[in-house]
Structure formats: C-alpha cells, structure tokens
C-alpha cells in the first residue's frame, strides 16, 4: 500500500496555480449570481457569501458542466462550518463527473470532515487535483484517505 500511495501522491502542489481561468467572486462584486458563473470553468469562492458557496455545491450535485474547478482556499464560510460543508461536498460529488479540481487549502478541514469525503473519493474517477494543505488532518483520516485512493482511478495530485 505504501508504494501505491507514494505513486498516487505525485505532487503536493497548489491547485490554485492551475486555476488560471478563474475569477474571484467577492461580496463587493456586482454580479455574483449563479447565472454569472456559467461562463467560467473555474470558480473561486474565497470571499463568497454562504449562499453562493451553497449554490456552487448544488451545481456540483447537479453535475453542471460549467463548474470544473473550485477554489475554496481560506474561505471564511468553509472555515466556520468545515465539517458540515465537507459533508455537503461529499454528497454533492457522489454522482458528479465534471469537477476536476478542488482547492481546500486552509479551510479548517479536520479528520471528521475528510472522512466524510473519503467514501466519495473512493469511487470518483474525474477529480484529478485535490489540495488539502494547511488543514488539521490527523493520521486516522489520512489512513482512510489512503484506503480510498486504493480504488480511486482519477486523482493525480494531492
């Protein structure tokens, strides 16, 4: 399992650098409605209100083709409700085949939050990049993640 995991953890690179087409949506933007997102493949929700984040999760659940990459790095909304948001993300991703990258850097993801996502990751073949840097993840959750990666066929960088 160790060699297999080592080959799966090809890079601990920031997904943020790969999201070159994204637009940062903040509370001060005049056009932050979900309808405005449909022209963008990548979405940054660092500064978005909770309603915008929840709408994006709904788009993921509905397998919307416009949403392929999502950046939640240091999201205040995510940090405040990390476990609940991770559970919603896992539920949303269950049947999604369009999302290819998620950036969850510095989002207060802990063992409980990551464990809720591991079941979905085990069966997901379309998510290629997942960034979990600067979170509070312990050994038990990492072991669960390793078990999920044993059957995951898509993830290229973690």
Beta strands, then each sheet from edge to edge (+ up, - down):
strand 1: 23-26
strand 2: 42-47
strand 3: 69-71
strand 4: 101-103
strand 5: 129-131
sheet 1: 1+ 2+ 3+ 4+ 5+
end
